[in-house]
Structures are given as structure tokens and as C-alpha cells.
Amino acid sequence: MAQFFFDLQEDGSVLLDREGVDLADAQQAELKAWQTACDIAKDNAGQRSRSIKILVRDQHAEILAVELNATVLAKR
């Protein structure tokens, strides 16, 4: 098990994860990052456009980033 941190980058600011989560490997960390980004988007479904970036790091450095961009497109 390794400890991974999931920092949220949004609107030019970063919210640092100071607690972290123990996961088996980087693949599990990537899955958790995707789940987190989707949960944030779902919780804010009333917005017309949303860009969410999750920066994943271990105790040494950033290892990956997941970015989710969602826009409501009206058909009229």
C-alpha cells in the first residue's frame, strides 16, 4: 500500500489534500481521481460549464492528473 494525495485545481486555485488515502498502486489512484472528478461534477450539476482537475501525488511528487470538462449544450 502507498499513500496518495488528491489535490483539487479549480478556477486558478488549488485545494491541497493533506490527509491522503492508502491505495494499492497508481492505477487505483487514477481510478479514485476519476471517481472524485465525476462526483464533484455531479454535485454541481446546475452549472452550465465545469472544469475540474485532480492532481494526484505520492509522498515524493505529482504522478498524474485527471481533468474533466463538462458543458451543457442546449438544442433549440
C-alpha positions in Angstrom: 0.0 0.0 0.0 1.1 3.5 -0.8 -0.3 6.9 0.3 -1.7 9.1 -2.5 -2.9 12.7 -2.3 -5.7 14.2 -4.4 -5.4 18.0 -4.9 -8.3 19.8 -6.5 -7.5 22.5 -9.0 -10.3 24.8 -10.0 -10.7 28.4 -11.1 -7.0 29.1 -10.7 -6.7 27.9 -7.1 -5.6 24.5 -5.6 -7.2 22.8 -2.6 -4.5 20.6 -1.2 -5.3 17.1 0.2 -3.4 17.0 3.5 -4.6 13.6 4.6 -4.2 11.3 1.7 -5.5 7.8 1.1 -3.8 4.5 1.2 -4.2 2.6 -2.1 -2.6 -0.4 -3.7 -1.0 1.3 -6.6 -1.0 4.2 -9.1 -3.8 2.5 -11.2 -6.1 2.6 -8.2 -5.1 6.2 -7.6 -6.1 7.1 -11.2 -9.5 5.4 -10.7 -10.1 7.3 -7.5 -9.2 10.6 -9.2 -11.7 9.9 -12.0 -14.4 9.0 -9.4 -13.7 12.1 -7.4 -13.9 14.4 -10.5 -17.2 12.8 -11.6 -18.6 13.1 -8.1 -17.7 16.9 -8.0 -19.3 17.4 -11.4 -22.4 15.5 -10.4 -22.8 17.5 -7.1 -22.7 20.8 -9.1 -24.9 19.7 -12.0 -26.7 23.1 -12.1 -23.7 24.8 -13.6 -23.7 25.2 -17.4 -19.9 24.6 -17.7 -17.4 23.0 -15.4 -13.7 22.2 -15.5 -12.3 20.0 -12.7 -8.7 18.9 -12.4 -7.5 16.4 -9.8 -3.7 16.4 -9.3 -2.5 13.0 -7.9 0.7 12.8 -6.0 2.5 10.4 -3.8 4.8 11.4 -1.0 7.5 12.3 -3.5 5.9 14.1 -6.4 2.9 14.5 -8.7 2.4 11.3 -10.6 -0.7 12.1 -12.8 -3.6 14.5 -13.3 -7.2 13.8 -14.3 -9.1 16.7 -16.0 -12.8 16.6 -16.6 -14.5 19.3 -18.7 -18.3 19.4 -18.9 -20.6 21.8 -20.8 -24.3 21.8 -21.2 -25.2 22.3 -24.9 -28.7 23.5 -25.5 -30.5 22.1 -28.6 -33.1 24.7 -29.7 
